[in-house]
Amino acid sequence: MNRFCLRRSTLIGIVMIVFLLVLSSTKVWRNGLFWRNKIDSIRMLMSLSGSRREQNHKQIKNQEHLDQFQFPNHPCNEAVENVVLIKTHKTGSTTLAHIVNRFGYSRKLLFLLPKDVRYGRSFIWELGSTQGARDFLLPSLRYNMFTLHTTYNRKAMDTLMVPDAKYITSVRDPVEQFESAFVYYKFFLALPERFQEANIQTAAKIEEWLRLSQFYTARYERIVKNGDVKTPNSELYCHCQMRDLGLDMKNQEVKETVLKHISTLEQQFNFFVITEYFDESLIVLMREFCWNMEDILYIPENQRPDQIRTTSLPEHLRQAIREWNSADQLLYEQVNRTLWRKIADYGDGFQSDLEMFRQNLKMVLKIVLKRNRTSWTFQELSM
């Protein structure tokens, strides 16, 4: 009997070695390592979750006198564990993705991840019905979590995610989002040479862009096509958020169609996080998803420090940007109203919960930065 068990275990070992050798030479393995590195980055806050939770709670409380991790105004029974986050560009969605990633990773949930990472580690650019399990890591009939950039396609998502998945995304003031995208994606490269000088303010560059918008957008598309700017898509210069959320760009200027699409999004999405009210959004999200404070703690990602940000744009230019991104503006106004209505419904405990969250967020941020990093590169801070 012992000899049989030994032979069996030896055979299993040989099979596993052969399997790993074959797998190591494939694209799946290479991309698997790529995604393993992505998951490793989530560990920055894993000291506050997972199997080491109780140990670290005690350690943190001893070191920094961290307040309780559960809100007194948070009556809930069962946490939402199936979440689809549709990332939108330059809206703080990376920070939000890390919150959701950590939640899913600590609970061993199944993530939908792409094998093809040619556009980067956080993109499935066009999620269509022609894709099958072979296009994703860890093939499965249904996934629990999705936290990537993609063009929102509910029909395709429904074939991949568990039926009761909750859908969330982040939305930002179109003026701030456009200014951030303008700098990050280097829209200014389409402008004349005199606008490339370092002493030219971003406001002047944006004003020139909007003066001849059709000419410069066509020129920018040629620059992207030639490979002079690294971006997964050249259409991020206008109505970017609504494009990410599935609006057909042929209808981006048709107000009736835009409003209808916004109404559809409000029906299909369970929550919109607003960048300008990120903490407030997380408090409401926590209650609606039956999460606790530990689940929504975060470290800001891809955020430019104040000294690198440009000066505030003049009001006439801000209004011009709103008109240029009219679809995004309509979306922002609607979800903004919805958020504040939810905050009003939250009740008297909202402000105290928010203050408690921010106090503990500062304390946790101090601890994590002390343990992990003391400096940041410009590229990491660029947004």
C-alpha positions in Angstrom: 0.0 0.0 0.0 2.8 2.4 0.9 4.6 1.5 -2.3 1.5 2.3 -4.3 1.0 5.6 -2.6 4.7 6.5 -3.3 4.4 5.6 -7.0 1.2 7.6 -7.2 2.7 10.7 -5.6 5.8 10.4 -7.8 3.7 10.2 -10.9 1.7 13.2 -9.8 4.9 15.1 -9.2 6.3 14.3 -12.6 3.0 15.3 -14.3 3.1 18.7 -12.4 6.7 19.3 -13.4 5.9 18.6 -17.1 2.9 20.9 -16.9 4.9 23.7 -15.4 7.6 23.4 -18.0 5.1 23.5 -20.8 3.2 26.4 -19.2 6.4 28.4 -18.6 7.0 28.6 -22.4 3.6 29.9 -23.2 2.1 33.4 -23.3 -0.3 32.4 -20.6 2.5 31.9 -18.1 4.3 35.1 -19.0 1.1 37.1 -18.7 0.3 35.1 -15.5 3.5 36.4 -14.0 2.5 39.9 -15.2 -0.8 39.7 -13.4 0.9 38.2 -10.3 3.0 41.4 -10.2 -0.2 43.4 -10.4 -1.7 41.4 -7.5 1.5 41.8 -5.5 0.9 45.6 -5.7 -2.4 45.1 -3.9 -0.4 43.7 -0.9 0.5 47.3 0.0 -2.7 47.4 2.0 -3.0 43.7 2.6 -1.7 44.2 6.1 -5.2 45.5 6.8 -7.1 42.5 5.4 -7.1 38.8 4.8 -5.9 36.1 7.1 -3.6 38.5 9.0 -6.4 40.8 9.9 -6.7 40.3 13.7 -2.9 40.3 14.1 -2.5 43.6 12.3 -5.5 45.2 13.9 -3.8 44.6 17.3 -0.5 45.9 15.9 -1.9 49.0 14.4 -4.0 49.8 17.5 -0.9 49.4 19.7 1.3 51.6 17.4 -1.1 54.3 16.4 -4.2 54.0 18.6 -6.3 53.4 15.5 -10.1 53.7 16.1 -12.5 50.9 15.6 -12.8 49.5 12.1 -16.6 49.2 12.1 -19.0 52.1 11.9 -21.6 52.4 14.6 -24.1 53.7 11.9 -23.6 50.7 9.7 -26.4 48.2 10.1 -25.8 45.3 7.6 -26.1 41.6 7.1 -24.3 40.3 4.0 -21.5 42.0 2.1 -21.7 42.3 -1.7 -18.9 40.1 -3.1 -19.6 40.3 -6.8 -18.5 43.6 -8.3 -17.9 45.0 -11.8 -15.9 48.2 -11.8 -15.8 49.8 -15.2 -12.7 52.1 -15.0 -12.9 55.5 -16.7 -9.9 57.5 -17.7 -8.4 60.1 -15.4 -11.1 59.9 -12.8 -9.3 58.3 -9.9 -10.5 54.9 -11.1 -7.1 53.3 -10.3 -7.5 54.1 -6.6 -11.0 52.8 -6.7 -9.8 49.6 -8.5 -7.3 49.0 -5.7 -10.0 49.1 -3.1 -12.1 46.6 -5.0 -9.0 44.5 -5.9 -8.0 44.3 -2.2 -11.6 43.3 -1.2 -11.7 40.5 -3.8 -8.2 39.3 -3.2 -8.6 39.0 0.5 -11.7 36.9 0.0 -10.2 34.7 -2.7 -12.8 35.8 -5.3 -12.3 35.1 -9.0 -11.2 38.0 -11.2 -11.7 38.3 -14.9 -8.2 39.1 -16.3 -7.0 39.3 -19.9 -4.3 37.1 -21.4 -3.5 39.9 -23.9 -1.7 42.7 -22.2 -0.5 44.6 -25.2 -2.3 47.8 -24.1 -1.2 47.4 -20.5 -2.2 45.5 -17.4 -5.5 47.1 -16.8 -7.2 47.0 -20.2 -9.7 44.8 -22.1 -10.3 47.6 -24.5 -13.2 46.2 -26.5 -15.1 43.5 -24.6 -17.2 41.8 -27.3 -19.4 38.8 -27.7 -16.8 37.0 -29.9 -14.5 36.5 -26.9 -14.5 33.3 -25.1 -12.9 31.7 -22.0 -9.6 31.2 -24.0 -9.2 35.0 -24.0 -8.9 35.3 -20.2 -6.8 33.9 -17.5 -8.3 31.4 -15.1 -11.1 30.3 -17.5 -14.4 30.0 -15.8 -18.1 30.1 -16.7 -18.6 33.1 -14.4 -16.4 35.6 -12.6 -16.9 37.5 -9.4 -14.8 40.6 -10.0 -13.9 42.9 -12.8 -11.7 46.0 -12.3 -10.3 47.0 -15.7 -10.6 49.6 -18.4 -13.1 48.5 -21.1 -15.8 50.1 -23.2 -18.9 49.3 -21.2 -20.9 46.5 -23.0 -23.6 45.1 -20.6 -24.6 42.3 -23.0 -21.0 41.0 -23.1 -20.5 41.5 -19.3 -23.6 39.5 -18.6 -22.1 36.4 -20.3 -19.0 36.5 -18.1 -20.0 37.7 -14.7 -22.1 36.1 -12.0 -25.8 37.1 -12.4 -26.0 39.2 -9.2 -22.9 41.3 -9.8 -23.1 44.9 -8.8 -21.8 47.5 -11.3 -19.9 50.6 -10.3 -17.8 53.3 -11.9 -16.2 56.7 -11.2 -17.2 60.0 -12.7 -15.2 63.3 -12.5 -15.9 66.9 -13.2 -15.4 67.1 -17.0 -13.2 70.2 -16.7 -10.8 68.6 -14.3 -10.9 65.3 -16.2 -10.1 67.0 -19.5 -7.3 69.1 -18.1 -5.8 65.9 -16.6 -6.1 63.9 -19.8 -4.8 66.9 -21.9 -1.5 66.8 -19.9 -1.3 63.0 -19.4 -2.0 62.0 -23.1 -0.1 65.0 -24.5 -2.9 66.4 -26.6 -0.7 69.6 -26.8 1.7 67.7 -29.2 -0.9 68.5 -32.0 -0.4 72.2 -31.4 2.1 74.5 -33.2 5.7 74.4 -32.0 5.4 77.7 -30.1 3.0 75.9 -27.7 5.6 73.2 -26.9 7.8 75.6 -24.9 8.0 74.9 -21.2 6.9 78.4 -20.1 3.5 78.1 -21.9 0.7 77.5 -19.4 -1.7 74.6 -19.9 -4.6 77.0 -20.0 -3.1 78.7 -23.1 -2.6 75.3 -24.7 -6.2 74.2 -24.0 -7.6 77.4 -25.3 -5.7 77.0 -28.6 -6.9 73.4 -28.9 -10.5 74.4 -28.4 -10.1 77.3 -30.9 -9.5 74.8 -33.8 -10.7 71.6 -32.1 -11.5 69.6 -35.2 -8.2 70.4 -36.9 -6.2 69.5 -33.8 -8.1 66.3 -33.0 -7.5 65.1 -36.5 -3.8 66.0 -36.2 -3.6 64.2 -32.8 -5.1 61.1 -34.2 -2.3 61.0 -36.8 0.3 61.5 -34.1 -1.1 58.5 -32.2 -1.3 56.4 -35.3 2.4 57.2 -36.0 3.3 56.0 -32.5 4.5 59.3 -31.2 2.1 59.1 -28.2 1.5 55.9 -26.3 -2.2 55.6 -25.7 -4.6 52.6 -26.2 -7.0 54.9 -28.0 -6.9 58.2 -29.8 -10.5 59.2 -28.9 -9.9 60.2 -25.3 -10.0 63.9 -26.1 -13.8 64.4 -26.1 -16.7 62.9 -24.1 -14.1 60.5 -22.7 -16.2 59.3 -19.7 -19.3 58.7 -21.7 -17.3 56.8 -24.3 -15.9 54.6 -21.6 -19.5 54.0 -20.5 -20.6 52.8 -23.9 -22.1 55.8 -25.6 -21.9 55.5 -29.4 -19.6 58.4 -30.5 -21.8 59.0 -33.5 -24.4 60.2 -31.1 -22.3 62.2 -28.7 -23.7 65.6 -29.8 -27.3 64.5 -29.8 -28.7 65.6 -26.5 -31.8 63.4 -26.5 -29.7 60.3 -27.2 -27.1 61.2 -24.5 -29.8 61.7 -21.9 -31.4 58.4 -22.8 -28.0 56.7 -22.4 -27.5 58.3 -19.0 -30.9 57.1 -17.9 -29.9 53.6 -19.0 -26.6 53.8 -17.1 -28.5 54.8 -13.9 -30.7 51.8 -14.3 -27.8 49.4 -14.9 -25.2 50.7 -12.5 -25.6 50.3 -8.8 -23.2 53.1 -7.8 -21.3 56.1 -9.2 -18.3 57.3 -7.3 -17.6 61.0 -7.8 -14.0 61.9 -7.8 -14.5 65.3 -6.2 -16.4 63.7 -3.3 -14.4 60.4 -3.2 -14.6 59.9 0.6 -18.3 60.8 0.7 -19.0 58.4 -2.1 -17.1 55.6 -0.4 -19.1 56.1 2.8 -22.4 55.6 0.9 -21.0 52.8 -1.1 -19.9 51.0 2.1 -23.4 51.1 3.5 -25.1 50.0 0.2 -22.7 47.1 -0.3 -22.6 46.1 3.4 -18.8 46.7 3.6 -17.0 48.1 6.6 -14.4 50.8 7.0 -11.5 48.4 6.5 -12.8 47.5 3.1 -12.8 51.1 1.8 -9.4 52.3 3.2 -7.1 53.4 0.4 -3.9 55.1 -0.7 -4.3 57.6 -3.6 -2.9 56.2 -6.8 -1.7 58.1 -9.9 -2.4 61.5 -8.2 -0.4 64.5 -9.1 1.0 66.5 -6.1 -0.3 70.0 -5.7 3.0 71.6 -6.8 2.8 69.8 -10.2 -0.8 70.6 -10.9 -1.5 73.6 -13.1 -3.1 76.8 -11.8 -6.9 76.8 -11.9 -8.4 77.5 -15.3 -10.3 80.8 -15.9 -14.1 80.5 -15.9 -14.5 81.3 -19.6 -12.2 78.4 -20.4 -13.9 76.1 -18.0 -17.2 76.8 -19.7 -15.7 76.1 -23.1 -14.5 72.7 -21.8 -17.9 71.9 -20.5 -19.4 72.6 -23.9 -16.6 70.6 -25.6 -17.5 67.7 -23.3 -21.2 68.3 -23.1 -22.1 64.6 -22.8 -19.8 64.1 -19.9 -21.2 67.3 -18.3 -24.7 66.0 -18.5 -23.6 62.7 -16.9 -21.7 64.5 -14.1 -24.6 66.7 -13.2 -27.0 63.8 -13.0 -24.9 61.4 -10.9 -23.9 64.4 -8.7 -27.5 65.0 -7.9 -28.0 61.2 -7.2 -25.0 61.1 -4.8 -26.3 64.0 -2.7 -29.7 62.6 -2.6 -28.2 59.3 -1.2 -26.2 61.3 1.3 -29.4 63.0 2.5 -31.1 59.6 2.8 -28.1 58.3 4.8 -29.2 60.2 7.9 -27.7 62.0 10.7 -24.8 59.5 11.1 -23.2 60.4 7.8 -21.0 63.3 9.0 -19.7 61.4 12.0 -19.0 58.3 9.9 -17.1 60.5 7.4 -15.0 62.1 10.1 -14.2 58.8 11.6 -13.2 57.4 8.2 -10.9 60.3 7.4 -9.2 60.2 10.8 -8.4 56.5 10.4 -7.5 57.0 6.7 -4.8 59.5 7.7 -3.5 57.1 10.4 -3.4 54.1 8.1 -1.8 56.1 5.3 0.9 57.1 7.7 1.5 53.5 8.8 1.6 52.1 5.3 3.9 54.7 3.9 6.2 54.3 6.8 6.3 50.5 6.2 6.6 50.5 2.4 7.7 53.7 0.7 9.3 57.0 1.6 9.5 58.5 -1.9 7.6 58.6 -5.2 8.8 59.1 -8.7 7.3 61.8 -10.9 5.9 59.2 -13.3 4.0 57.5 -10.4 2.6 60.8 -9.2 1.5 62.0 -12.7 -2.1 61.8 -13.3 
